């Protein structure tokens, strides 16, 4: 395997890992506040559809991005009402959101565009790649030039937003009063309530941030990674993001490492298909399933003891 091939795989890793990273950070905020959100998949799917649909109808990718974020945040609000206000089962609420998004996106897409549950191609209404300063000038510099030109430069703005969100998440959670309170709500909401801080308000804030990040992740899928919406285009990425969150043990920098690992597995599976090993050919179906198989293997054998927030999944009932 030559250096250029390695760069291409790493470039694919970044592109495929970006939606996982955004969704993983979304789940991190929500679960750190004690709200388990298995509905990441549904939020991403709804955001992917509405971002692509609005981008097609308006010709503006920025309006598409805003529409995707809005759709995701509406589903987050529904999840918040069900699990925080009405103290419902958080897992059931998340599963319901996934089913709702899976069915509604195809139904609305067929009604609006009549193309079998997909949107028309976006054309120019998508995020273009960005060439960073001096990327072309430094391209011929050995090793560092190709790294900068082919791996670091040339991504869309949402990729850079995702990577900047990692240190921002760390700073919010560990260097701000809001982050301290958010983590405390996930561990001991009664203590936070005793201190005069609204548990409900903090949990809704966390759910809203989760919706924002899922909206960006879904919009990235439809308007940057691809050029339109197709049925079930998230393809289980929301669930892989949850697995990556457990693998990362609810820490931002570990979330970056774990999502890029899963992105690497997907990149390898996409690049190497129908591999010949002597007289035996590894079928393409196995390579497509490889990231999901390795996800189970990693979670089962390499995570160790991952302890979630102690109040996670538990509705808070204020003592009178």
C-alpha positions, -999 to +999 in steps of 0.1 A: +000+000+000+016+033-011+015+066+006-011+080-018-035+051-011-031+057+026-039+093+021-070+084+001-082+060+028-076+086+055-094+113+035-124+089+032-121+082+069-126+119+077-155+123+053-173+092+066-165+098+102-178+134+103-215+125+106-206+099+132-186+126+152-214+151+151-240+125+162-217+112+189-212+147+203-250+152+202-255+120+222-228+131+246-246+163+255-279+146+259-267+116+279-244+137+301-276+155+312-293+121+319-314+118+288-307+087+268-314+094+231-316+064+209-333+087+183-301+101+169-308+081+137-342+096+132-331+131+138-302+127+113-326+112+088-352+140+091-324+166+089-310+149+058-343+150+040-354+185+048-320+200+041-319+184+007-355+192-001-352+229+009-319+231-009-335+218-041-366+240-038-348+272-029-315+267-046-297+277-013-277+252+006-276+275+037-314+275+038-313+237+035-289+235+064-312+257+085-342+235+075-323+204+085-314+218+119-350+229+124-364+195+116-339+178+140-347+202+168-384+197+164-379+160+169-356+168+199-384+189+214-408+160+210-383+137+227-378+163+255-416+166+261-420+129+262-390+121+284-386+153+306-420+169+308-442+138+308-415+115+323-420+088+297-396+060+288-366+076+270-357+045+250-393+041+237-395+077+228-362+075+208-373+044+190-406+061+181-387+090+166-367+067+145-398+050+131-415+083+126-386+098+106-380+066+086-417+066+074-423+104+072-393+112+051-401+087+024-438+097+024-432+134+022-404+129-004-427+109-026-455+135-022-432+165-030-410+150-057-426+118-069-392+101-074-395+070-053-389+086-019-358+106-029-351+142-038-338+154-072-300+159-074-289+191-057-266+203-084-249+235-073-271+237-041-246+218-020-216+226+001-184+229-020-150+217-008-127+244+006-091+248-004-072+260+026-045+288+023-012+276+006-026+241-001-017+243-038+016+260-031+028+234-006+014+204-026+048+193-039+066+194-005+075+158+004+051+141+029+038+173+046+026+188+013+003+159+003-009+156+039-020+192+040-033+193+004-050+160+002-060+152+038-064+185+057-076+207+029-104+201+004-132+193+028-165+211+031-171+237+059-192+212+079-162+189+083-142+217+099-173+226+120-174+190+133-137+189+142-139+224+159-169+211+179-147+187+198-126+212+217-156+234+220-176+206+236-146+199+260-145+235+269-182+238+275-184+206+296-153+211+317-145+248+318-179+265+321-206+267+348-232+255+323-211+224+316-206+217+353-243+219+360-250+198+329-228+170+341-242+173+376-277+169+363-267+136+348-252+124+380-274+138+408-303+160+396-316+163+432-285+181+443-287+205+413-324+211+422-315+218+458-289+244+446-318+263+430-309+253+394-336+241+370-332+204+362-358+206+335-342+237+319-308+221+318-321+189+303-340+207+277-309+227+268-289+195+264-317+180+242-317+212+221-279+210+216-283+174+206-309+184+180-286+211+167-257+187+162-278+160+147-293+185+123-258+194+111-249+158+108-280+150+087-275+180+065-239+170+059-250+136+046-274+150+021-257+183+010-220+176+014-212+139+015-238+132-011-259+154-034-295+146-024-316+125-001-324+088-006-344+064+016-328+054+048-296+072+038-283+074+074-278+036+072-275+030+109-250+058+115-270+070+145-266+036+162-229+035+154-226+069+169-242+056+201-217+027+201-189+051+196-202+072+225-200+041+248-166+033+234-155+069+242-169+066+277-188+099+273-156+120+267-152+145+238-117+137+227-123+100+230-154+105+209-132+120+182-109+089+182-137+064+183-157+079+155-127+082+133-120+045+140-154+036+128-150+060+099-118+041+090-136+008+091-162+021+067-136+036+044-117+003+042-150-015+036-159+008+007-124+007-009-117-030-006-146-051-020-145-086-036-111-093-022-094-123-036-076-146-012-062-174-032-092-193-047-116-176-022-133-143-029-146-123+001-181-111-010-190-075-012-218-080+013-193-091+040-172-060+034-204-038+037-213-055+070-177-054+083-180-020+101-211-032+119-195-065+128-164-048+141-186-024+161-200-053+180-166-069+185-151-037+198-179-030+222-179-066+234-142-070+238-123-038+240-144-012+258-140-025+293-162-011+319-181+019+306-201+036+333-228+059+320-241+089+340-258+076+371-291+094+366-292+085+329-325+073+317-343+082+349-370+109+349-366+134+376-394+138+400-390+169+423-395+162+459-421+183+477 
